[in-house]
Amino acid sequence: MSVNTQKYFIWLLMVHFIIPLAYSRTLHVGPNKEFNQIRSALLSAQDYDTVFVYHSQYKEGNIVINKK
């Protein structure tokens, strides 16, 4: 593999994996946090965001997650 090919491969990795993570957020769910319900945090989440759920009791029924 030539040096130019290696540089291009590293650039591709950065564009597709590292850069999107720089724009991700962490959404906090729990009492006295940004969100009180898991469902509302999931609805607000964009691709590559992290939803951090604190220890508590959540009564929301079935939740389907269909995000990256």
C-alpha positions in Angstrom: 0.0 0.0 0.0 1.5 3.3 -1.0 1.8 6.3 1.3 -0.9 8.2 -0.5 -3.3 5.3 -0.2 -2.6 5.1 3.5 -3.2 8.8 3.9 -6.5 8.5 2.0 -7.6 5.6 4.1 -6.9 7.5 7.3 -8.8 10.5 6.0 -11.8 8.3 5.1 -11.8 6.8 8.6 -11.8 10.3 10.1 -14.6 11.6 7.9 -16.9 8.6 8.5 -16.2 7.7 12.2 -14.4 10.4 14.1 -15.9 13.7 12.8 -19.6 12.7 13.4 -18.8 12.0 17.0 -17.5 15.5 17.5 -21.0 16.8 16.8 -22.8 14.3 19.0 -24.5 15.2 22.3 -25.1 13.3 25.5 -28.7 13.5 26.7 -29.3 12.9 30.4 -32.5 11.3 31.7 -33.5 11.2 35.3 -34.9 13.2 38.2 -33.7 16.8 38.0 -31.9 16.2 34.7 -32.4 17.5 31.1 -35.1 14.9 30.4 -37.5 13.2 32.8 -38.6 10.5 30.4 -36.6 8.1 28.3 -39.0 8.5 25.4 -38.6 12.3 25.2 -34.8 12.0 25.2 -35.0 9.4 22.4 -37.3 11.6 20.4 -34.8 14.5 20.8 -31.8 12.4 20.0 -30.1 12.7 16.6 -27.8 10.1 15.0 -24.6 9.4 17.1 -26.1 11.0 20.3 -25.8 9.2 23.6 -28.8 8.9 25.9 -27.5 8.4 29.5 -30.3 7.0 31.8 -29.8 7.6 35.5 -31.0 5.1 38.1 -34.6 5.7 38.8 -38.0 4.2 38.1 -39.4 4.8 34.7 -43.0 3.7 33.7 -43.2 4.3 30.0 -44.2 1.0 28.5 -42.4 -0.5 25.5 -39.8 1.7 23.9 -38.6 1.1 20.4 -35.2 2.5 19.4 -34.7 3.0 15.7 -31.6 5.2 15.6 -27.9 4.8 14.9 
